[in-house]
Amino acid sequence: MLNWVEIVIRSFIFLIALFLLTKWLGKKQLAELSFFEYVTGITIGSIAAEVTMGLERHIMHGIIAMSIWTLFPIVMGLISLKNKKVRDFVEGKATIVIKDGKVMEDNLKKERYSIDELMEELRSKNVFQISDVEFAVIEPNGDVSVLLKKENQPLTAKDMQLKVAPIKEPQTVIMDGKVIDEPLSTIGLNRGWLNEELEKIGVSVDNVFLGQIDSYGQLTVDLYDDKIQVPTPQEKPLLLASLKKCQADLELFTIQTESMEAKQMYNHNSQKLNQILSKLTPLLKT
Amino acid sequence: MTIASNVKQCMVTLKSAKETLSKLAQKSRDDEAKRTFHESMMEVEEIIIDLQMRIGQLEFEEPQYKGK
């Protein structure tokens, strides 16, 4: 056989083998390579390259070596899933480097991290002052994770004791001017409803580049034609405003009326509406 | 504008609010939000009934302003 023909054949065989083996190794490889997995990955690739080009080598030998280099990390992964001790040994443990705002110099030394490197990592997390940090660890993959002191953490709704409207993931129902039926039926809506909503804002499906529905059933669209202004959804602000108006009206009636009975009724209802409003405001404000 | 027509207007606004609430209760995907909308809708409904009774009384007292 001609040499170059054999190289073509081998290339294809190992491309396919490499593709299948890496598929088999799973997604975890990409997200969090441990050093061991990193090295095995490189080795598998090298074997493939070596056997592709080195025509004196046997194809089967290459495949066997690659399989073993793939199988071993998988088996180790399976064992370490079951066993914490194996897991600590294989994947390593996190090392605490800052605790109670104090740097643990011994642990740093153990990880062979200089204080400059630690500072660099902290700066990349937007921390410039060690005293802002309550707790920091070096993860097995070399990343530094930082817990800031509470007063340096970003403000959340919970800190403010604010009531906020719960949200669900938005569903994308129109892409490139085409309606996608599956997400639409996931949230229990249909094309008829969608067409009605599009008519309300005065655009046709063809002109919609992207259309999404939020957790409250409101449709927001992005058009191909960026010159057209799309009205923002008005339903919720309108509802809030009209409820507020009614509440004010009821208060007014309470003052105006002379019948005691009616006064009581108006007063009672105005308070009731007030309660409804305080319940609904967080939901309608968003 | 008489009191009766003011109250009627308020009642009508509440009615439309009730419809919006029921629509929102149907469309919302979060159960908590759904329940809040639904409860609010029921309470608004009670207010509407009270107001309707009051409108009846008012129209009885001043029949000359009885509108649609």
Interface residues (C-beta under 8 A of the other chain):
Chain A: A165 P166 I167 K168 I187 L189 S215 Y216 G217 E235 K236 L238 L239 S242 L243 K245 C246 D249 L250 F253 Q256 T257 A262 M265 Y266 H268 N269 K272 L273 Q275 I276 K279 L280 L283
Chain B: I3 N6 V7 Q9 C10 T13 L14 S16 A17 T20 L21 K23 L24 Q26 K27 S28 R29 D30 E32 A33 T36 F37 E39 S40 E43 V44 E46 I47 D50 L51 R54 Q57
